[in-house]
Amino acid sequence: MDFLTFVLVIVIAYLLWRIGDQIPDVLFRLGEIQRDIADIRKTMTDTAKSSESTAEP
């Protein structure tokens, strides 16, 4: 039973190491997604404002 516990701890440590290794890449990609969403929102607001200003007499 001690051997299985040891193997389980090693597997968990490996998985945590792999997840920790990927965190900077995931954070970078989330930042890129947030930047893209902000650009889309800005474009939509600018388009809405310009269409409102041309529609009003």
VENUR-V402044 format. One record per residue. N is the residue number from 1. PSI is psi in whole degrees, -180 to 180 (999 if undefined). BURIAL is # if it has 24 or more other ideal C-beta (glycine too) atoms within 12 Angstrom, else .. Layout:
# VENUR-V402044
n/psi/burial
N/PSI/BURIAL
N/PSI/BURIAL
This chain:
# VENUR-V402044
n/psi/burial
1/-34/.
2/-36/.
3/-43/.
4/-38/.
5/-43/.
6/-45/.
7/-42/.
8/-42/.
9/-41/.
10/-43/.
11/-44/.
12/-42/.
13/-41/.
14/-46/.
15/-42/.
16/-38/.
17/-43/.
18/-41/.
19/-45/.
20/-31/.
21/-28/.
22/-13/.
23/-46/.
24/-38/.
25/-41/.
26/-42/.
27/-39/.
28/-45/.
29/-38/.
30/-38/.
31/-40/.
32/-41/.
33/-43/.
34/-40/.
35/-41/.
36/-42/.
37/-41/.
38/-40/.
39/-42/.
40/-45/.
41/-41/.
42/-42/.
43/-43/.
44/-41/.
45/-41/.
46/-40/.
47/-42/.
48/-41/.
49/-41/.
50/-35/.
51/-32/.
52/-41/.
53/-30/.
54/-24/.
55/-28/.
56/136/.
57/999/.
